[in-house]
């Protein structure tokens, strides 16, 4: 996925969180906010309680692949927070859980 699709600055993430438009299950929390760009952007957050840096980077790579495979609606900023118990999921169950949350948010 191209880097232009990533939200990197902290101020943008704070504005996404301030809107409080969230959907949560026990594994992921997804926040969304509209943007003025012709494409969507996303940010990922994996806490240190998830595990070592190797585990955190692995889950981020997997989530980037899942998001790249989905057809996300344009003009939204998405912030995904991964919970620590996501470690118990395999790739396919992570994908289905993330898809259901994005469908509840009406993003796909």
One Martini backbone bead per residue (centre of mass of N, CA, C, O) as a GRO file, in nm:
protein
  108
    1UNK     BB    1   0.098   0.034   0.021
    2UNK     BB    2   0.081   0.355   0.000
    3UNK     BB    3   0.188   0.632   0.186
    4UNK     BB    4  -0.059   0.826   0.117
    5UNK     BB    5  -0.257   0.628   0.304
    6UNK     BB    6  -0.117   0.754   0.555
    7UNK     BB    7  -0.129   0.841   0.889
    8UNK     BB    8   0.118   1.035   1.080
    9UNK     BB    9   0.006   1.264   1.231
   10UNK     BB   10  -0.112   1.348   1.544
   11UNK     BB   11  -0.337   1.557   1.479
   12UNK     BB   12  -0.512   1.377   1.297
   13UNK     BB   13  -0.565   1.158   1.507
   14UNK     BB   14  -0.707   1.345   1.710
   15UNK     BB   15  -0.945   1.423   1.521
   16UNK     BB   16  -1.055   1.138   1.494
   17UNK     BB   17  -1.105   1.093   1.803
   18UNK     BB   18  -1.298   1.342   1.854
   19UNK     BB   19  -1.549   1.229   1.691
   20UNK     BB   20  -1.641   0.941   1.808
   21UNK     BB   21  -1.644   0.731   1.555
   22UNK     BB   22  -1.712   0.406   1.673
   23UNK     BB   23  -1.591   0.062   1.654
   24UNK     BB   24  -1.622  -0.242   1.857
   25UNK     BB   25  -1.432  -0.507   1.973
   26UNK     BB   26  -1.212  -0.726   2.128
   27UNK     BB   27  -0.979  -0.655   1.888
   28UNK     BB   28  -1.105  -0.381   1.768
   29UNK     BB   29  -1.065  -0.025   1.689
   30UNK     BB   30  -1.274   0.205   1.499
   31UNK     BB   31  -1.204   0.513   1.346
   32UNK     BB   32  -1.378   0.800   1.194
   33UNK     BB   33  -1.318   1.049   0.924
   34UNK     BB   34  -1.348   1.299   0.725
   35UNK     BB   35  -1.215   1.406   0.410
   36UNK     BB   36  -1.066   1.596   0.119
   37UNK     BB   37  -0.974   1.356  -0.026
   38UNK     BB   38  -0.973   1.112  -0.298
   39UNK     BB   39  -0.882   0.934  -0.046
   40UNK     BB   40  -0.790   0.716   0.177
   41UNK     BB   41  -0.692   0.684   0.527
   42UNK     BB   42  -0.450   0.536   0.764
   43UNK     BB   43  -0.411   0.402   1.103
   44UNK     BB   44  -0.191   0.237   1.337
   45UNK     BB   45  -0.228   0.061   1.664
   46UNK     BB   46   0.021  -0.100   1.874
   47UNK     BB   47   0.071  -0.209   2.169
   48UNK     BB   48   0.307  -0.323   2.400
   49UNK     BB   49   0.114  -0.555   2.511
   50UNK     BB   50   0.134  -0.741   2.260
   51UNK     BB   51   0.464  -0.722   2.241
   52UNK     BB   52   0.701  -0.740   2.054
   53UNK     BB   53   0.827  -0.587   1.777
   54UNK     BB   54   0.783  -0.828   1.592
   55UNK     BB   55   0.478  -0.866   1.647
   56UNK     BB   56   0.386  -0.578   1.576
   57UNK     BB   57   0.494  -0.575   1.283
   58UNK     BB   58   0.335  -0.818   1.180
   59UNK     BB   59   0.047  -0.707   1.225
   60UNK     BB   60   0.085  -0.458   1.045
   61UNK     BB   61   0.138  -0.608   0.781
   62UNK     BB   62  -0.129  -0.762   0.776
   63UNK     BB   63  -0.318  -0.513   0.782
   64UNK     BB   64  -0.217  -0.385   0.522
   65UNK     BB   65  -0.309  -0.620   0.341
   66UNK     BB   66  -0.608  -0.615   0.411
   67UNK     BB   67  -0.660  -0.321   0.321
   68UNK     BB   68  -0.560  -0.356   0.024
   69UNK     BB   69  -0.796  -0.572  -0.047
   70UNK     BB   70  -0.991  -0.357   0.005
   71UNK     BB   71  -1.294  -0.151  -0.060
   72UNK     BB   72  -1.257   0.160   0.027
   73UNK     BB   73  -1.388   0.440   0.090
   74UNK     BB   74  -1.377   0.753   0.021
   75UNK     BB   75  -1.300   1.022   0.225
   76UNK     BB   76  -1.134   0.873   0.472
   77UNK     BB   77  -1.040   0.837   0.807
   78UNK     BB   78  -0.850   0.572   0.967
   79UNK     BB   79  -0.846   0.419   1.301
   80UNK     BB   80  -0.650   0.147   1.432
   81UNK     BB   81  -0.695  -0.058   1.719
   82UNK     BB   82  -0.507  -0.301   1.880
   83UNK     BB   83  -0.553  -0.567   2.067
   84UNK     BB   84  -0.397  -0.808   2.258
   85UNK     BB   85  -0.598  -1.061   2.177
   86UNK     BB   86  -0.516  -1.084   1.864
   87UNK     BB   87  -0.298  -1.311   1.883
   88UNK     BB   88  -0.516  -1.555   1.856
   89UNK     BB   89  -0.534  -1.483   1.565
   90UNK     BB   90  -0.567  -1.530   1.246
   91UNK     BB   91  -0.573  -1.398   0.939
   92UNK     BB   92  -0.875  -1.468   0.860
   93UNK     BB   93  -1.012  -1.369   1.124
   94UNK     BB   94  -0.909  -1.082   1.103
   95UNK     BB   95  -1.043  -1.015   0.834
   96UNK     BB   96  -1.341  -1.063   0.918
   97UNK     BB   97  -1.349  -0.863   1.158
   98UNK     BB   98  -1.268  -0.611   0.995
   99UNK     BB   99  -1.498  -0.624   0.788
  100UNK     BB  100  -1.737  -0.600   0.986
  101UNK     BB  101  -1.654  -0.323   1.101
  102UNK     BB  102  -1.654  -0.171   0.826
  103UNK     BB  103  -1.953  -0.230   0.766
  104UNK     BB  104  -2.069  -0.087   1.017
  105UNK     BB  105  -1.928   0.190   0.911
  106UNK     BB  106  -1.961   0.213   0.596
  107UNK     BB  107  -1.666   0.154   0.422
  108UNK     BB  108  -1.761  -0.120   0.228
   0.00000   0.00000   0.00000
